[in-house]
Amino acid sequence: MPFKAKSSPNKRCTSAVTLGAVRFVQHLLAGHLGRVGSQARAPELFQAFSRVLLQDSTTLPLCRALASAFPASGNHSLRYSSALKLHAILELLSPRWVCFQLSPFTRTDQAAAADCLDWIQPGDLLLRDLGYAVIEGWQALLKRGAYFVSRLRQDFVLWDAQTDQTLDLLRLLKSHSVLSLPLRLPPPLAAQRRR
């Protein structure tokens, strides 16, 4: 029998096998995260929303040979490493994955903040961390009739559109169980954005 060299994994895996593996991992993660979410959630908290979506990302290191396709930041020797970023949106109450996207490590969460606009629907609640805090993204979510929870960046200042004064959000939230106010950018920042 003639000697046959081993083929690389990417040659052995057909696209159908790879796709099946990806779907398997998606279902496995969705099932696990769904069980964790179902233990922690208070259903009455989410009754007002059509769906509750969780958007986040994680980084996976890759071999340096993939740096041209999946660049990461350089190190002290100016040799570039490789990493990919997995951006995902999970429908928390189903649980089911709405989106999986791969990108180079260099694509930030802020750059990915608008990715949810392809899947967001009126009445959805979107939960994200501070990395996705982009004012234009928040405005786009509100225009689509969706809700969001996000930490505020320390350099963000909230202005009351009616009184033209800064808001003491903590004081307002302590005295109101529900709060709905029109907000705007401070004049210098608004002028900067227009420019």
Secondary structure, DSSP 8 states (H G I E B T S, - for coil): --------HHHHS-HHHHHHHHHHHHHHHHHHHHHHHHHH--HHHHTT-S-EEEEEEEEEEE-GGGTTTSEEEE-TTS-EEEEEEEEEEEETTTTEEEEEEEEETTS-HHHHGGGGGGT--TT-EEE--GGG--HHHHHHHHHTT-EEE----TT---EETTT-SB--HHHHHHH-SS----EE--HHHHHHHH-
